[in-house]
Amino acid sequence: MGIIRMIIVGLIVGALARWFYPGPVHVGWIVTILLGIAGSFVAGFVLQLTNRRAGEPFHPAGLIASILGGMVLIFVARLLHIA
């Protein structure tokens, strides 16, 4: 059940990241799901770096942070001419 939830959240986060990103982002549904999942991991990693609490192996990112993480990934992909 966890994988299905991750796919659904990835789809929602990826679609919102594509929608908020300025300009068209032409990718399919699979890449949108992967974008959302990767955006959540990027946001979680950044939040873990800014959080000073020791003992937590991973800090789950919130919805807004995940969307921003997805937008950062779109930006980096465009800089590298991947998307």
N, C-alpha and C positions, 0 to 999 in steps of 0.2 A: 504494500500500500504506500510505502514511503517513496518509491520510484514514481508512481503515478502522481502523487502530490507534487513531487519535484518537477515533473514535466508540466503540470498544469500551472504551477507558480512560475516556471520558466517562460511559458507561453505568455502569461499575463504581463510579467515584468519586461520581457523582450518586446512585446507589442507596444507597451507604454513607452519604453525607451526609444523605439523607432518613431512613435507618434510625436514625442516631445523633441526629438532631435531635429534641428533646422535643416530643411532640404529633404529630398527623397532618399530613402534607404531601400534599395531594391534587393531584398533577400527573400528566400522562401520560408515556409513554416518551420522546417527543421532547424535552419540557421537562427530563426527567431527564438525558438526554444533554447538552443544552445547559448545564444546571446544572453537570454535572461538568466540562465543557470550560471554562466560565467560572470555576469554582472553581479550576481549575488555573492559569488566567491570573492571577487575583487573588492566589493564593498565590505564584506566580512573581514577580509585581510586588513584593509585600511582601518576599519574600526578596531580591530585587535591591536594594531600598532598604536592607536591613539588612546586606547584604554589601558590604564596603569595597573589593573588588577592582575595579580599573579595567580597561577593555578588553573586558569581557564584555558583549555586547549584551543577553542574556537569560539568566536563571538558571532552569533547569527546576525545577519544584517536585516534591517527593516526594509519595508517596501520602498520608501523614498530613496534610501541609500542604495538599494539594489538597482533601481531605475537609473540613478546617477552613475553607478558602476557600468551599466549597460551602455549609457551614453558615452562614457569615457572609452569603452572598447570600440564603439563605432568610430569615434574620433581617431583613435590609434590606427584602426584598420584603414581609414581614409588617408592618414598620413603615410602609411606603408603601401598605399595603392592596392590593398587587398579587396576592399569593397567599394 
